[in-house]
Amino acid sequence: MAEGRALREGLQAVINGGYRNLEIEGDNMLVIQAIQDKVQIPWQVHNIVLEIKGLLAQCLQVTIRHIYREANLAADWLSKYGHSVPTNFLLSECHAPEFRNIIQEDWAGRTLVRRGT
């Protein structure tokens, strides 16, 4: 699962950067609930979830919560951008104005209204 691998890679990066107090938001309910032990870990992500739990054990304080995809625009944009470039890239190298705008809106607390189904 791409979301599980992305979380594992992101956790490794922030731990290597010295961060130990984390607030994690994700739009994949299955991965979030598996990490929180709310559901049995599906075999497809079992090893990844165990690795994530091992990384989380290295942290002092962790908050994990599910958010809707509409509230996760930065991750969505990065995912699409990552698939459009031919090589790996560092987030610090990403200077796209569209991404900066998404981050600024998120930091300002502006949210999107989830459309009714």
TORKE-411074 format. One record per residue: y negated, z negated, x of N, C-alpha, C in turn; residue in three letters. Coordinates in steps of 0.2 Angstrom, whole numbers, plus 5000, padded with zeros to 4 digits. Layout:
% TORKE-411074
YZXYZXYZXALA
...
This chain:
% TORKE-411074
500650005004500050005000499450005004MET
498950055003498350055007497949995007ALA
497849965001497449905000497649855004GLU
498349835004498649785008498549795016GLY
498649855018498549875025497749865027ARG
497349895022496649885024496449815024ALA
496649765020496549695020496749665027LEU
497349685029497649655035497249675041ARG
497049745041496649765047495949735047GLU
495649725041494949695040495049625042GLY
495549585040495649515042495649505050LEU
496149555053496149555060495549565064GLN
495149605061494449625064493949565064ALA
493949535058493449475057493749415061VAL
494349405061494649345065494549355073ILE
494649425075494449435082493749435083ASN
493249435078492549425079492349355079GLY
492849315077492649245077492549215071GLY
492549245065492449225059493049185056TYR
492849125053493449085050493249065043ARG
492749075040492549055034492449125030ASN
492949135026492949205023492949205015LEU
492649255012492549265005492849335004GLU
493449345001493749405001493749424993ILE
493549484992493549514985493949584986GLU
494449594981494849654981494949674974GLY
495049744973495149764967495849784965ASP
496249774970497049784968497349714966ASN
497349704960497649644957498249624960MET
498749664961499449654963499349624970LEU
498949644975498949624981498549554981VAL
498049544977497749484977498149424974ILE
498549444969498949394966499549374970GLN
499849424974500349414979500149364984ALA
499549374987499249334992499149264989ILE
498949254983498849194980499449154977GLN
500049194978500749164976500749164968ASP
500349204965500349204958500949254955LYS
501149294959501649344957502149344963VAL
502749364961503249374967503049434971GLN
503049434977502849484982503249544981ILE
503049604979503449664978503649684985PRO
504249714985504549734991504149784995TRP
503749824992503349874995502849845000GLN
502649784998502049755002502249685005VAL
502949675004503149605007502949585014HIS
503049635019502949615026502149615027ASN
501749655023501049655024500749595021ILE
501049575015500749515013500949455017VAL
501549445020501649395025501249395031LEU
501049455033500549455039499849435037GLU
499649455031499049435028498949355028ILE
499549325025499549255025499549225031LYS
499849255036499849225043499149225046GLY
498749285045498049285047497649235043LEU
497749225037497349185033497449105035LEU
498049095038498149025040497749015046ALA
497449065050497049045055496349035054GLN
496149035047495449025045495348955042CYS
494748935042494548865040494548865032LEU
494148915030494048915022494048985020GLN
494448995015494549065012494549065004VAL
494149105002494049114994494349184993THR
494749194989495049264987494949274980ILE
494749324978494649334970494749414969ARG
494949424963494949494961494349514958HIS
494149574959493549604956493649674953ILE
493349694949493449764946493249814951TYR
493549874951493349934955492649944955ARG
492349944949491649964949491149914953GLU
491449854954491049804958491249814965ALA
491649854967491849864974491649934977ASN
491049944976490750014978490850024985LEU
490649974989490649984997491350004999ALA
491849964997492549974999492750044997ALA
492550064991492750134988492350184992ASP
491750174994491450224998491750235005TRP
491850175008492150175015492850215014LEU
493250205009493850235009493850305008SER
493350335004493250405004492950435010LYS
492550395013492250425020492750425025TYR
493150375025493750375030494150425030GLY
494350455024494750505022494450575024HIS
493750575025493350635026493250655033SER
493350605037493250615045493850625048VAL
493850665053494450685057494750635061PRO
494350585063494550525068494350465065THR
494650405069494450345067493650335068ASN
493350285064492650265066492550195065PHE
492050175068491850095068491350095062LEU
491350035059490950025053490150025056LEU
490149995062489449995065489150065067SER
489650115067489350185068489250225062GLU
489350185056489150225050488450205048CYS
488050265048487350255047487150295041HIS
487650305036487450345030487050315026ALA
486450345024486050315019486350285012PRO
486750325010487150315004487550245004GLU
487850235010488150175011487750115012PHE
487150125016486650065016486350045010ARG
486250095005486050084998486550044994ASN
487150054995487650014991487649944994ILE
487649935000487649875003487049835001ILE
486449865001485849834999485849804992GLN
486149854988486149834980486649774980GLU
487249774983487749724983487349654985ASP
487049664991486749604994486149574989TRP
485849614985485349594980485649564974ALA
486349574973486649544967486649594961GLY
486449654962486449704957487149724955ARG
487449714949488049734948488049794943THR
488649824942488749874937489149844931LEU
488949874926489249854919489949894919VAL
490449854918491149894917491149924910ARG
491349984910491350024903491950004899ARG
491849994893492349974888492850024888GLY
493450004886494050054886494250064878THR
